[in-house]
């Protein structure tokens, strides 16, 4: 992976390779695997740094775990407000 990235660790892909060799015949293969979550984090950070905070959150919410956390946070906040207003009913 270092050859592919030039030593830059700020990539969202990982190199893979494999080979088999006998006395007569050899086969090798290689490729890259994209880390979509890493890409999402970098996109979100870039949007946030450009002042586009809503777009950054929307990008993060494409991950189901983040979306669920945002929904649960809102639900818990709503329940706490309701208990405060209506006295625990």
Helices and strands as residue ranges (DSSP letters): H 2-5, E 13-21, E 26-34, H 36-49, H 53-60, H 64-86
